């Protein structure tokens, strides 16, 4: 009976996760539909239908968080857009199969078989999604680390007299070794412009696909410079300095957290070893003296 209860608990947890994902997806769809017309009239920011050109079909986008992570990884668009979802399904099926094998090896029979299948399927459902979200967060971190250097490189190229599209092309072609993530994003933007899309709209599509504040700031500055003009040197320099200061403060915070964690590790592992080295001879001598007195 305990295993049956645990099986129903696992099943309930999976149903709650799926229902919450569908509810968030429905809310986001409603927001997109309400503001789609405003975005298309008021700015060149891509609407939901435009972003759908570089993302999976509506039938595959039930989980908005998972679809957002795939967009940030660049795993959307083209004829391979359904591959991550098929991999997710394979992980669920594999989890169910491993759970059934584990349940079949137990003595309780049907109860353990049911529990193993439910637990394995839930594990496959959650672990693959967590893995994709972790990969997306890692890639966004690399993009944010590359941005100050790429912004300064763009400033130098634009000050040298290159056009905006040519400057992005130079970064995409020659910046692969120093900024591979942003170079790949700029190559995607240049493919869109080669197909006839304006540069400002292609940058806006990249902004909506990555959905990251620093990228939004860079795209906003570039779109303003392309559309209205202005001082390239001042705008890009201020943005690069601001991003470097934020990165410095983030690194300082991470160092402070690491120092606290190291203190805990030292208390757990280094302090007992140090106590043994320093107090060990004295304790041994004291024990020998007590043994001599007792004898």
N, C-alpha and C positions, 0 to 999 in steps of 0.2 A: 504493500500500500504506500510505503514511503516513496518508492520509485515512481509509482503512478502519479503521486502528487508533484514530485519534481518534474516529471514529464509535462504535466499540465502547466506548471509554472514557466518552464522554458517555452512552451507553445504560446502562453499568454504574453510573455516578454517579446517574442517575435512578432505577434500580432500588434502589440502596442507600438513597436518600432515602425512597422510598415504603415499603420494608420497615421502616425504622426508625420511620417515622410510624405504621405499622400496629402495630408491636410496642409502642410507647408507648401507643397507644390501647387495646390489649388489656390491658396492665398496669393502666392507669387504670380500665378497666371492671371488672377483677377486684377492685381496691381498693374501688371504689364499691359493688359487689355485697356485699362482705364487711361493710362498715361501714354499709350502708343501713339495716339493721334497728336497729343501735345508735343511729344518728342519729335515727330516727323515734321510738324509745322514750325516749332520754335528753334530747332537746332539741327545740326547734322549728325547727332548721336544716333547710332543704329537702333531701329525698333526691334521688336521681338522677331518679326519675320526676317529682318536682315541678319540678325544674329543667328537665326536658324540655318543660314547658308553654311555656317562653319561649325555646326553642332549637330548631334544626332536628331533623328526625327522625333515628332511629338510622342509617338507611341513608345519610344525608348527612354523618354525623359521623365519618368514618374518620380524619381528621386532627384530633386533639384540640387541638393548638396553634392551628390555624386556626379551629376552632370557638370556642375561648376568646377569641381576638381579635375574632371577630364578636360574641360576647356582650358584651365590653367596649365595643364600638362601638355596641351597641344595634341591630344589624342582624338580630336573630333574633326569632322569634315572629310569628304571624300567617300570612297566605297568601303573604307575600313572603319567607319564610325561605329558600327555595331560590334566590333571585335571586343572592346572592353566589357560590354554587357554580356557577351557570350562567355568571356572568361569569368565574369562574376557568377553566371549560371553554372559553369563547370565547377567552380569552387564550392558552390552550394551542393551540387550533386555529389562531389567528392567527399564533402563533409558528411552527407547523409550515408554514403556508402561505408565510410570508415566507422561511423557510429553504429550502423547495422552489423558490421563485422565485430565490433567490440561487444555489442549486445548479444550476438549469437554465441560468443565465447563464454558468456556468463551462464549461470545455472538457472536463473529465474525465467528463462524462456521469453515469452511474448512481452512481458512487462519491460524487461531490460532491452529487448529489441526496439520497442516503441520509444523508450527513453533515449537510447543511443542514436536512433535516427533523428529525433527532434533536436537533441543537443548538437549532433554533428551538423545538421542543416543550419541551425542558428549560428553556430561557430563559423561556418563557411560564409554565411551572409554578412556577419559583422566584421570578421577579420579581413576579408578582401576589401571591404569598403574602408576600413581603418588604414589599410596599407596604401590605397590610392590617395586618401586624404593626407597621409604622411608624406607621400611622394610630392604631392602638389604643394604642401607647405615648404618642403625642402627646396623645391624649384623657385618658389616665390622668394625665399630667403636668398638664393643665389642671384636672382634678378635684382633684388634691392641692393645687394653688395656690389653689383656691377654698375649700377646706375650713375654714381658720381663720376666715375672715370669716363663712361660713355658720354655723359652730358658735357664734360670738359672737351672731349674729343670732337663732339658735334660743334661746340663753340669755335674751336680752332678751324674746323673745316668751313663753317659758314663765314667766319671772318676772312678766310682766304679767298672768298668769292664764289664758292660752290653753291649750287642751288640746293634746296632742301632735299629733294628726291635723290640727287647725286650724292649728297653728304650721307644720307641713310644707306645708300648703296655701298659707299666706301667702308662704312662701319660694318655692314653685313658681310662684305667680302674679305676685308682685311682684319677684322676684329674677332675672328673665330677663336684665336688662341687665348685672348685676354678676356673676352666677354661672350662666351658661346651661347648663352641663353638669349640675351638681347639681340645678338646677331641673327639667331634663328627667327626671332619675332620680327625683326626688320626685313628679313628675306620673305616672310609671309606677307608683310605689308606691301613689299615691292611686287610680289606676284599679283596681288589685288590691283595695284595701280597699273600693271602691265595689261590687265584685263579690261581697263577702262574706268575703274573706280577712281574718283578724286582722292588726292593724298590725305586731305583732312578727314574724309569719310573713312578711309582705310585705317587711319590712326584711331578714329573713334571706335571702329569695330574691334581693334586690338585692345583698346581700353575697356570696352564692355566685356570682352572675352576673358581678360586676365582679372578684372574686377579687384584692383589693388590701388590703394590711395596714392602711393608714390608714382605709379604709372599714370594715374589720372592727372596728377599735377604736371608731369612731363608732357603728356599729350595736350593738356590745356594750354601750356605755354607755347608748344609748337603750333597748335592750331591758331592761337592768337597772333603769333608772328607771321604765319603764312597768310592769314586773312587780312589782318589790320596793319602788319608791319610793326616796327619798333626796334629798340636796342637789343640785338641778339646777345651781345657780350654781357650786358647788365642782367638781363632776364635769366639766362642760363647760368651765369656765375652765382647769382643769388640762390637759385634752386639747388645747385650743386653744393654750396656751402651749407644750406639748410639741411640737406640730406646727410651730409657728412657729420654735422653736429648731432643730428638725431641718431645716427649710427654709433657715434662715439658714446652718447649717453646710454644707448642700449647695451653696448659692449661693457661699459662700466657697471651697469646693473647686473649683467651676467657674471662679471668677475666677483662682485660682492656676494651673489648667490653661491658661486663656486667656493668662495672662502668659507662661508657658513657650512656648506656640505663637507668640505675638507676638515673643518674643526670637528664635526661629528665623527668622521672616519678616524681621525687621529685619536679621539677619545675612546673609540671602540677597539682599535687595533694597535696603535702605536703606544698608548699609555700603558696597557698591561705588559707589553714587551719591555718597555723602559723600566717599569716597576720590577720586573723579574731580573733584569740586568743589574739594577742598582741595589735592590734590597735582597736579591737572592743569596749572595755570600753571607750577609749578616744573619739571615734566617737559618742558613745551613749551620753556621757556627753556633747560633743559639740552640739549635736542635741537638747538636753534638754535646754541648755543655750540659743540657738537661739530661741527655742519656748517660753521661758520665756521673752526674749527681745521683741519678736513680740507681745506677749500678753500684 
